[in-house]
Amino acid sequence: MTIAGVSIRRATVADVPGILDLQARNLSERGGLLSVGFPQAWFEAAIAAMPLIVAERGGQVLGYLVSAPFSALAQVPIVQAMLRAYPGSAGSYLYGPICVVEVERGRGIALAMFSALRQLLPGREGIAFIRRDNAASLRAHRRMGMREVAEFDHDGAAHVVIAYVG
């Protein structure tokens, strides 16, 4: 799938350095909205386990969208808190993180990655969390057809659990 010169496809291990760079620029400690950073080995395992979607142009990663089994993130406290608030249905999986390079936001890349993921995981429930104060992400995910199913607090911040069926 291509959108405005951007290729939307399943990620390969060759994409991991670009994914790591984009992740690093968007972590909360650098002013971004990504709550958790993952190492190279985690992304490589995620690519092997379930679809990880990447948006790229000219070899540059512009965005990524992770899907993962709950077991891949079972040790992450914020994911544990989300699953206590909403455990999901049988066969459900974790949606996210999703990240798009700042200058490309609002151009349909997130929606295109989401559509590609849904095609690969039809009929399965995807579950994610978003900080309550991340209004742009909440609006974008509502436009994608996701619904709010629960709320939880983690480290003093309110979060919303969103879900959809692929």
Secondary structure, 3 states (H helix, E strand, C coil): CEECCEEEEECCHHHHHHHHHHHHHCEHHHCCCECCCCCHHHHHHHHHHCCEEEEEECCEEEEEEEEECHHHHCCCHHHHHHHHHCCCCCCCEEEEEEEECHHHCCCCHHHHHHHHHHHHCCCCEEEEEEECCCHHHHHHHHHCCCEEEEEEEECCEEEEEEEEEC
